[in-house]
Amino acid sequence: MWRNLAQLVQYRPLIHSLVVRDLKARYRGSVLGLFWSFFNPLLLLTIYSFVFSTILKNTRDPDTDPFALFLFCGLLPWTWFATGLNECAVSLIHSGNLIKKVLFPAEVLPIVAVIATMVHFFFGLLILAAFQIYTGHLPDPVDLLWFPVVVVIQFVFTVGLGLILAALTVHFRDIRDLVSNLLTFWFFATIFIFILASNWVGLFPGVGSIGWGHQTPEGFRLEEPLFRGANADVNLTLAMALIFFACWIVWGLRAIGPRGFLKEMFAPKGTSTGALKVLMVVVFFAAGCLELVSILFRPISLSFRLYGNIFAGETMLETMAAIPTIGWLVQIPFYFLELLVGLVQALVFMLLTAVFTLLICQHHDEGTTVAHS
């Protein structure tokens, strides 16, 4: 192993040249060029800042304030990891001609893919550092000493997985599509797990029924519960929907660009000529306006679908608990029903977000495939 590592060190000039070539090729033909490496994280951070400082300024935990900064710190390394693995999986296939013409270790190519994506990660860190200075939330100097260690660990981990995936993809081409879908599922599965846990925690005895209130002739009236089911609060479900909406805009712009975004929304599909082409332009523009309205309503539909079902279930259980003597017994079958509803609603939220993302990004993938062919 050490001999192989020493051999890779000797190819540092080649790795440097390939990384530069990869970065130039990525932005060839682009008007903004390398500036997209700054614009993408800047746009993402700007949207998060607007959402959590203007729309949801009273719904976040003070310990994570500003939440946009808190969230951005997690998205940067995840984006590097996910993009690096995707690039590693196809690195040997896309550079097959280079391997045949030049004698060098094949391990160089996955390493180049990880380093190239790491460059974008560091560009994002510059935006993060500027935002920290602007908001006055500077990290502890002692904690910064661990930053190089964490970066090296993630780099080694990503390269290790990337080498395995690159070797497997040479023999099994389905691996590249499997990795892409698995990483997408991995990202959205965090949404599913969080929503599912939030739904089920609300069913624990005492959640929503223990707290502060006052005695009335009809019994004790609860006014401020000590704990409450998370998704029975529309503030949380709306926050999750708005976060996804912001991510969806950024992912769409990164995948197909502003021009492709507008073309996907309003441009006519297929080939036509003459008067039919004019008619199709009008029809697809009108359809794009309707689609734009539906997109703007997605955060509302996503949030109220989840909130309505969970809140209704909790209200039903609370009403049944008021039945004299047998209230606890009547609730039992409906507890199992609420477990199923919580699972279904978590799946629906995750699948809808995944489908919305796929619909805006799939044409970019098709274009990339044609270009490689």
N, C-alpha and C positions, 0 to 999 in steps of 0.2 A: 504494500500500500504506500509506504513512504517513498519507494522508488518511483511509483507512478506520480505522486505529488511533486517530487523533485523534477520529473520530466515535464509536468505541466508548467512549472515555474519558468522553465527555459523558453516556453512559448508565450511569454508575456507580451512581446511586441505584436505577435499575431492576434492575441486576444484583444489587445487595444485597437488594432486596425479593424477587426471584425465588429467590435462594439461601435466604433465610429461609423462604419459602413451601415450597420443596422439602424442607427439613429438617423442618418441621412436618408436612408431608403424609406423609413417610416413617414417622414414628412416631405418627401419629394412630391412636387406638384401642389403643395399646400401654400396658401398665401401667407398665413401666419407662421408656418414652419415650426421651429422649436418652441415658439411662444405658447403653443398649445399645452406644453408640459407645465407651464405656469397657469394658463388660463383655466384648465380643467379643475385643479384643486381650488383655485381662487373662486370660480363660479360655485362650486360645491359649498365652500365655506361661507360665501356670501348668502346663499339661499338658506343654509342652516341658521346663520346669524339672524336673518330677517324673521324666520319662523319662530325661533325661540326668544327673540328679544321684543317682538311686536305682537305676534298672534298668540303665543303660548307663554307669555312672560310670567304668569302667576301659577303655572302648573308644574314646574320642574323642581327637583330637589336642590335646595341651596348649596349642598355639598358638591354638586356637579356644575355649579355656575362659573362661567358661561357654558351651557350645555353644548352649544355648537363646537366649542373647542374640545370639550370632553369627548364628543362623538367623533370628531375629525381625527383625534389621536389614535383611535381604533381602526378607522377606515383606511388610513394611509398604509400601515403594514399589511392589512388584509388585501388591499388592491395589489400591492407588490407581490405578495405570495400567490394570489390567484392568477394574475397576469403572467408571472414567471413560470408557473407550472404549465399553463396553456402554451406558452412559447417554447418551453423545453420539449413538450410532447411532440411537436412538429419540427424541431430544429434539424434533426438528421434527415428527414424527408425533404424539406425545402432546400437543404444545402447538399443534396446528394451529388450534384455535378462537381461542387467544390471539393468534396472528399475524394472523388475519382481523379481530379487533376492535380491536387496538392497533397503531399504526404505529411500528415500531422495527426495527432491523437483525436479520435472522434469525440472524446470527452470535452474537448474545447468548446464545441458548439452549444451544448446545454449550459455551460458556464457563461458563455457570451450572452445567451438569452437572459439569464438571471441578472447579470451585471447591467445589461441594457435596461431592464425594467427597474433595477435598483437606482439608476440615474434619475428616472422619473420620480421615484420615491424621495430622493434627496431634493429634487425641485419642489415637491410638495412640502418637504420640511422647511424650506425657505419661506413659503407662504405661512406655514404654521408658526415659525419663529416671529415673523413680522406681525402676525395677529396677536401673539402673546405679548409682544412689546407694546402694541397699540392698546390692548386691554389692561396691561399692567399685571397679568397673571404669569409671572416668570417662574420657571421650574427651580427647584432646590439644586444648588451647585453640586451637592453630594449625590443626588439622584442622577445628574447628568454623567457622572463617572461610570454608571452602569449602561449608558446608552450604547457605546461601542460594543460591549459584551452582548447585548441583546441583538444588535444588528448582525454581528458575526454568527450568533446562534441561528438566527433566521436564515441567513445566507447559506450556511452549511446545510441546514435542514431542507431548504428549498432546492439546493443543488443536488442533494442526495436523492430526494424524491424525483427530481427532474431527470437525473441520469437513468433511473429505473424506468420512468415513463417513456423516455426517448428510445431506449432499447426495445421496450415492448411494442411501441408504435411502429417500428420498422417491420415487425412480423405480423402485428395485428393492427390494421389501420383504424379499426373501430375504437381504439383506445383514445384517440384525440377527441372524438365526439363524446365518448364516455366521460373523459376528464372534464370537458367543458360543462356538460350537464351536471356532473357530480358537484363541481364547484358552485354552480348556480344553486343547486339544491342545498348544498351546505350553507350558503349564505341565507337563503330564504328559510331553511329549516330552523335557524335561530329565531325567526319570527314565529314559526309554528310552535316551537318549544316554549317561548315566552308567553304566547297567547294561551296555549293549553294549560300551562302552570297557573296563569292568572285566573283562568276560568275555573279550574278545579279547586284552587285555594279558597275561592269564594264560597265553596260548599262545606268548608270545615265548620263544625258547631261553634257558635260564638261570633263568627265573622258576620258583622252586620246586625247582631242582636245583643251585643254587650257594649255598653258605653254610658254616656251621660244623658239624662232626661229628667222628668218629673212625674210624680204620682197623679193620676186622674181617677175620677169615679169608675171609669171603665178598666182601670189597671195602669201599669207603668207605661209611660209614653216615651219612647226612645227618640231623642232629637239629634244627638251627635254620636254615632257609633265609634268605638275605639278602632275597629278594623272594618274594612269594607272591600267587597270584591272589586278588583282593579278595573275589569272591563265593564262593570256596572256603572262606571263613571265615564260620561261622554268626553270629558277632557282628555283622558288617556287614549281612548280609541281614535279621537280626532288627531291627537299628536302623532300616533303611529301612521295614520293615513297621510298626514301632511309630510312626514319624513319620507315615506315611500314616494310621494308625488315629487318631492325635490330630487330624490335619487333618480327617479324615472326620467326627469328632464335632463339631468347631467349625463346619465347613461346613453340616452338617445342622441344627445349632441356629440358625445365622444364616439359613438358607433357610426353615425352617418353624417355628422356635421350640421351646421345651421341650414345650409342649402338643401341637404338631403332630408332634413327634418320637415321643411316646408314642402318639398317635393312629395314626400310620403303622405303629407296631409292633404294637399290640394291638387297635385299633378294627375292628369289622366293616366290610367293604366292601359297597357296594350298598345297596339299600333292601329292607326286609322288615318284617313286622308280626307281632304275636301271639307264639305259641310258637316260630315259626320264627326270629324275631328273637332270642329268648333263646338258642336253640340256636346261632345264628350268633355270638353274643357269646362263648359258651363255646368254640366251635371256633376262632375267630380269636384268642382269648386264649391258647389252647394252642399255636396255630401261632406266635404272637408269642414265647412262651417258647422254643420250638425255634429261632426265628430269632435270638433274643438269644444263645443258646448258640453258634450258628454264627458270629455277629458276633464274639464273644469269641475264637473260634478262628481268625479270619481272619489276624491277625498271624503265628500259628504256621504256618498253611498257606502263606501267601505266602512266608515266609522259608525254610521247609524245601523248598518246591518249587524255588526258585531255587538254594539251596545244594546240594541233593541232586544235581541234574542237572550242575552245574558241577564239584562235587567228584568225582562219579563219572567225568566225562570226564577230569579231570586224573589221577585214579588209574589209569584205563585207559592213558593215554599213558605214565605213569611205569612201569607194568608192562611195556608193550611195549618201552620203552627198555632193559629188562634182558635182552632176547633177544640172545644172542651174535651178533656180526658184522653181522647184517641188522636190528638193532633200529631204526636210523634210517630204513631203507627201509619197514618195516612201519608206522611211525607216519604216513607222509605222507598216505594217504587218510583216516585218522582225524582228522588236523588239519583237513581240509576239513569233515569231519562236525562237529567241535567249533565251527567257525566258524558253521555253520548252527544248531547247538544254541544258541550264544550269542545269535544274532539272534532265534531263536524265543522263548527265555526272556525276553529283554528286552521283546519285544512282548507276551507273555502277562502279565508283571508290570504293564506300562503299561495294557493294556486292562482287566485286572481292577480296578485302582484306579479307572480312569475309569468303568467300569460300576457299581461299588459307589457311587461318588459320584452318578452319574446317578439311580440307583434311589431314593436318599434325597431328592434335590432336585427330581425331575421334577414331583411333584404341586404343589409351590409354583409352578413355572413355569406349570402349567395354570391354577392359581387366579389368577395375575396376568393371564394372557391373558383370562380371563373377565371380570375386573374392568375391564380396559381396554375390552373390547367393550361 
